[in-house]
Amino acid sequence: MVFLNSYGAIIEKMVTPDEGCIIDSGHIVAFEDTLQYDVQMASRSMWSSLASGEGLVCRFRGQGRVWYQTRNLSAFAQILSGLVGEK
């Protein structure tokens, strides 16, 4: 049994050999060890990846499940910072 926690909803995605899956690295919660993955820049160049705010993504291949969250730590921190100091 496994318990997962995230900064948003957790979505389960089935990856098949015919159809890979690309997910922002900041949103990945867990994945099965039957999947292979590569970490890549979101854009063609480092500058484009940084300028777009995307950074790195993971490209999954094979057969298995990946779980990802609808929010990441940065988005969660922005929500909290908006609440700090409010009355």
C-alpha positions as CSV (number, residue, x, y, z in Angstrom):
1,M,0.0,0.0,0.0
2,V,1.2,3.5,-0.9
3,F,0.0,6.9,0.3
4,L,0.6,9.8,-2.0
5,N,0.5,13.5,-1.2
6,S,0.5,16.5,-3.6
7,Y,-0.1,20.2,-3.9
8,G,-3.2,19.7,-6.0
9,A,-5.3,16.8,-7.3
10,I,-3.5,13.6,-8.3
11,I,-4.2,12.4,-11.8
12,E,-3.4,8.8,-13.0
13,K,-2.2,8.5,-16.6
14,M,-1.7,5.1,-18.4
15,V,1.2,5.2,-20.7
16,T,1.3,2.7,-23.6
17,P,4.1,1.7,-26.0
18,D,2.1,3.3,-28.8
19,E,1.6,6.6,-27.0
20,G,4.3,8.1,-24.8
21,C,3.7,10.9,-22.3
22,I,5.4,14.2,-21.5
23,I,4.9,15.8,-18.1
24,D,6.5,18.8,-16.5
25,S,9.1,17.6,-14.0
26,G,7.6,19.8,-11.2
27,H,4.2,17.9,-11.5
28,I,5.4,14.3,-11.3
29,V,4.3,12.5,-8.1
30,A,5.1,8.8,-8.9
31,F,5.5,6.3,-11.7
32,E,5.8,2.6,-12.1
33,D,9.2,1.1,-12.6
34,T,8.0,-0.5,-15.9
35,L,8.3,2.9,-17.6
36,Q,11.5,4.4,-19.1
37,Y,12.0,8.1,-19.0
38,D,14.3,10.9,-20.2
39,V,14.6,14.4,-18.7
40,Q,14.6,17.1,-21.3
41,M,14.4,20.8,-21.6
42,A,10.8,21.9,-22.3
43,S,12.0,24.0,-25.3
44,R,14.7,23.7,-27.9
45,S,17.2,25.9,-26.0
46,M,18.0,26.5,-22.3
47,W,17.1,30.2,-22.8
48,S,13.6,29.4,-24.3
49,S,12.9,26.8,-21.5
50,L,13.8,29.3,-18.8
51,A,12.0,32.2,-20.4
52,S,8.8,30.2,-20.8
53,G,8.9,29.2,-17.2
54,E,8.6,25.5,-18.2
55,G,12.2,24.3,-17.3
56,L,12.4,20.5,-17.5
57,V,10.0,17.8,-18.6
58,C,10.1,14.0,-18.5
59,R,9.3,12.0,-21.5
60,F,7.9,8.6,-20.5
61,R,7.9,5.5,-22.7
62,G,6.8,1.9,-22.2
63,Q,3.8,0.4,-20.5
64,G,2.7,1.6,-17.0
65,R,1.1,4.3,-15.0
66,V,2.3,7.7,-14.0
67,W,0.7,9.9,-11.4
68,Y,1.0,13.7,-11.6
69,Q,-0.3,16.6,-9.6
70,T,-2.4,19.5,-11.0
71,R,-0.2,22.1,-9.1
72,N,3.5,22.3,-8.2
73,L,5.3,23.8,-5.3
74,S,5.7,27.2,-6.9
75,A,2.0,27.6,-7.6
76,F,1.2,26.5,-4.1
77,A,3.7,29.0,-2.7
78,Q,2.0,31.8,-4.7
79,I,-1.4,30.9,-3.3
80,L,-0.1,31.0,0.2
81,S,1.8,34.2,-0.3
82,G,-1.4,35.9,-1.4
83,L,-3.0,34.8,1.9
84,V,-0.2,36.0,4.2
85,G,-1.0,39.3,5.8
86,E,-4.7,39.3,4.7
87,K,-7.3,39.8,7.4
